[in-house]
Amino acid sequence: MLVTIFGTGYVGLVQAAALADVGSDVVCVDVDAAKVERLRRGEVSIYEPGLEKLVRENSAAGRLRFTTDAAEGVQHGGLQFIAVGTPPDEDGSANLKYVLAVADAIAAHMEEHKTVVVKSTVPVGTGDKVRATIARRLRERGREDLTFDVASNPEFLKEGSAVADCRRPDRIIIGTDSAAAEEALRELYAPFNRNHEKIIVMGVRSAELTKYAANAMLAAKISFMNEMANLADRLGADIEHVRHGIGADPRIGYHFI
Ligand SMILES: NC(=O)c1ccc[n+]([C@@H]2O[C@H](COP(=O)([O-])OP(=O)(O)OC[C@H]3O[C@@H](n4cnc5c(N)ncnc54)[C@H](O)[C@@H]3O)[C@@H](O)[C@H]2O)c1
C-alpha cells in the first residue's frame, strides 16, 4: 500500500520501517533536513535493535524514502500518518501545534481523497481538531469537493524494544467511523495480524482515550510499586518478595510492578 508518515522520530521511523518491510511503499516526511539527510544515507540516530538494518534494507529495495517536501509526501500515500511530537506545555497539556501543522499541510497539498491517521499520542477531541483544520484549509482553497477521513491509531511501542513491539503488537487500535478507513487500515496491518485477531475497532474518541487510559494505568502501577518499596523499607519487609507474592495473582500480574 502507498503510505506517507509525517515525523521520523521513534514512532514514525519504526512504523515506517516495519510497514516497508512487509511490502508497503512508504514515504517519510520530516521538517528536520539534517535528519532526513542522515536517514537517506542509512544513518539512524536513535538506537533500537534491528532498526538501522530495516531502514537500510528497505531503502535499498526502494520501499522506504525520506523527504522534507510535504507536497511530495501528500501526493504519495492514500494513508497519511501523523506521527510528530506532542510535547507537554507548561500546564502539562499536550502541545498540538505540530499535529495540526501536518493536518494543514495535508489539506494544502491534497488533490484526491486521503485517509489521515493520527498516531501521535493526543488528548480526546484531537481527531475533531484535525478534521476542522483540514476542512478549513480545503475551504480556503475552494476545494470542498475533496473528501477525507480521519482515524486514530495510537502507538504502544516501548523505547528499547520498539521494532519488536511494532512488528508483534499486542493489539492494533483503529479508531474511526468510516468503513473505508477501517478497511484500508485492516489491509495495511494484515501482515501483523496473522496468528490471532489483534485489531480492535472503535470510535475516534474511544481510541484516543484508550491510549491515555493505558498510559495512566501503567504510570499508576509504577507509582504504586514505588510507594510499596518505600513502605517495605520502613517496615523491614523485602519488596521483591512482596512483588512475587502479589504478581502471582493474575488480576495483578508481574508486568510493570
Ligand atoms: N517514543 C515513544 O516511546 C512513544 C510511544 C508511543 C507514542 N508516542 C507518541 O508518538 C508521538 C511521536 O513521538 P516520537 O517519540 O516519535 O517523537 P520525536 O520527537 O522522536 O519525533 C518527532 C519528529 O517529528 C518531526 N516533525 C515535527 N513537526 C513536523 C512536521 N510539521 N512535519 C514533519 N515532521 C515533523 C520532528 O522533526 C521529529 O523528527 C508523540 O505524540 C509521542 O507521545 C511515543
The ligand as a Gaussian input file, in Angstrom:
#p B3LYP/6-31G(d) Opt

LIG

0 1
 N        8.664000       7.474000      21.889000
 C        7.793000       6.615000      22.374000
 O        8.143000       5.659000      23.085000
 C        6.330000       6.764000      22.066000
 C        5.477000       5.665000      22.245000
 C        4.131000       5.802000      21.933000
 C        3.641000       7.017000      21.481000
 N        4.483000       8.097000      21.343000
 C        3.915000       9.347000      20.835000
 O        4.157000       9.427000      19.430000
 C        4.383000      10.782000      19.029000
 C        5.757000      10.898000      18.382000
 O        6.719000      10.555000      19.358000
 P        8.263000      10.363000      18.993000
 O        8.919000       9.856000      20.233000
 O        8.371000       9.605000      17.724000
 O        8.671000      11.910000      18.731000
 P       10.083000      12.514000      18.286000
 O       10.194000      13.837000      18.962000
 O       11.164000      11.482000      18.442000
 O        9.910000      12.750000      16.712000
 C        9.016000      13.657000      16.159000
 C        9.507000      14.022000      14.753000
 O        8.518000      14.820000      14.109000
 C        9.195000      15.780000      13.314000
 N        8.264000      16.876000      12.958000
 C        7.827000      17.914000      13.716000
 N        6.971000      18.688000      13.008000
 C        6.852000      18.125000      11.777000
 C        6.106000      18.455000      10.614000
 N        5.290000      19.513000      10.567000
 N        6.227000      17.649000       9.539000
 C        7.033000      16.562000       9.560000
 N        7.754000      16.196000      10.652000
 C        7.670000      16.974000      11.740000
 C       10.385000      16.191000      14.168000
 O       11.391000      16.832000      13.401000
 C       10.811000      14.837000      14.733000
 O       11.756000      14.199000      13.882000
 C        4.213000      11.616000      20.307000
 O        2.870000      12.046000      20.391000
 C        4.514000      10.630000      21.414000
 O        3.883000      10.974000      22.631000
 C        5.817000       7.990000      21.606000

